[in-house]
Amino acid sequence: MYKVGITGGIGTGKSIVCSIFSVLGIPTYDADARSKWLTEQDPQIRKELIAIFGSEVFIGESLNRPFLAAVAFADATKTQTLNAIIHPAVAKDFASWVITQEGAPYVVKEAALLFESGSAKELDSMIVVSAPLELRINRVMKRDPQRTEKQIRDIISRQWSEEEKKALADHIVVNDDLQLVVPQVLGLHQQFLSNALSYTNFS
């Protein structure tokens, strides 16, 4: 199965790009959403999070996401610890999901930390979604009004810079509210259909 990764810093608009692929009939895997689901459903993950971050990390059966973000992203060591718990679980979940997508020409995996986690190495092509920093911050503040600008900048500081990600990208989609995103994705879709066919024949 030909696998495409979509990544980019918070607020770049990865979900918008993924939604276009979905409309085109391509199965998409939202790693960040699945990681949230796994943290609430996997008892081992729950146990580890409470041990490291305290009982406040859950409210009843639900993950206290604002609290976790505040404590985890404010400290680089805790960010690494959190990732070490979540990323292996998500990787296993993604592998199981791919098996269920037989018949699709290719699949898409969306995650903010595909490069940072090392997951990009398991994918065949990488898209980086790019947008100006201040626009990204404004988008997140509108989307998540409970987050402060400082919290958002803390998250960004823990992620690779756009320059680092672009240097490793196979493709870049610019989502700066000036360039049209749909034509960029349509062009990539045609490339991936061709690549997937060659990949299948070669395999």
C-alpha positions, 0 to 999 in steps of 0.5 A: 500500500502506497502511504502518503504523510501530511505534516506541518506545524500547528495552525498550518491547515493540515486538516483542510488538506486532508479533507480534500483528499477525503473528498477525492475518496482517499482514506485518511488517518488522523494520527492526532485524533487517534492518539487522543482516542487511544489515551482515553481507551488504552488503560496502560497509556492512562496509567502511565500518563497519571504516573507522570503528569498526575491525576489531573490529566483525566477528568473522570474518563476523559483526557484533560487536554488543556491541562496536559498541553499546559504541562507537557508542552511547557517542558521539553523533557515532559514533551519527549516523555509524552511522545515516547508513550503515545507515538508507539501506540499510534504507529501500531494503530496506523499499521492495523488501519492500513490493512483494512484499506485494501482496494484504495489506491493509496492512503494518507496519514496526517500528524503534526510530528511525523518527522519528529517521531520518526514515523516519516521513514515508514511513509512513501511520500511526505507533504509539508503544509506551510503557512506564515507564523502569525497567521498560524497563531491567529488560526489556533487562537480562533479555533481553540480560544481556551489556549493563550498565545504563549501556550501556542508559541510554546507548542510551536517551539517544541516542533521542528521549524518549517525550514527543517520540515521543508528540507525533508519534504517531497511536496509542499502545500502553501496555505497562506490564504493567498494561494488556492489549496485545492489545485495544489492537492489535485495535482498531488493526487494525480501524482500519487495515483501514478506513483501508487500504480507503479508501486503496486506493479513493482511490488 
